């Protein structure tokens, strides 16, 4: 899956999950805080679960990791949505425009929820913890921006609806607003991870052709073992931990990890750690990867 498709899928999943959450919230007959809280909870739960599931699949995570990541994100995002729904309804009762702030807060909490599991499992590893916190900050920023934009569009639709049909039950503005909220949260959470990337690799052949993976950690391992940052399952010529790309101050370096068949850089077998340049071709096993870098400047 390309990074562009990842962002598109984030937006689509966010929108569908948020709309489904809004529809589920209609089962709560009581108007006011209770319905708003449950709508937020249902939407948050589904958005958190959907985006976390997509993130885990995109990064080639194990089934166990995927389940735990999705489950924890769903719980925390549901709690965030519940709290955000109450806050949003309270602010809405003061002035309708303040619902934008409530949805900004909801998006922020959903962004935190998506990264909670990775933070928890990285507490004993400083490198993994730094990566998890960095990802959490990006998701928080993306969620907040999505909530702000989604809330603004909801409020605009509400004003137009009332001006055209008069005050009443705002089902149509709410349905549109929740859908746009989910789309914006998913879109900006995806963009926050993709746009701030420094370097990434793209699979050029085989089963995973076209897949792109961001090199966000200090060390990204290439292999067919579960847990590898660049996991390429199905390549029998690939060692469980075949090679790695190390992030340093002046660039990214490729190193072979004593693999039986060796690692090739631009068709030459590697003998020592080598600084990568954009568009370099890495061959590990039968799989070719193209290294891509956002900037070619070196310190």
Secondary structure, DSSP 4 states (H G I P E B T S, - for coil): --HHHHHHHHHHHHHHHHHHHHHHHTT--S-SHHHHHHHHHHHHHHHHHHHHHHHHHHTT--HHHHHHHHHHHHHHHHHHHHHHHHHHHHHHHH-GGGHHHHHHHHHHHHHHHHHHHHHHHTTT-HHHHHHHHHHHHHHHHHHHHHHHHHHHHHHHHHHHHHHHH-SS--HHHHHHHHHHHHHHHHHHHHHHHHHT-SEEEEE-SSTTTT-EEE--SSEEEEESSTT-TEE-TT-TTS-TT-EEEEEETTEEEEEE-S-TT-EEETTEE--S-EE--TT-EEEETTEEEEEEES-----
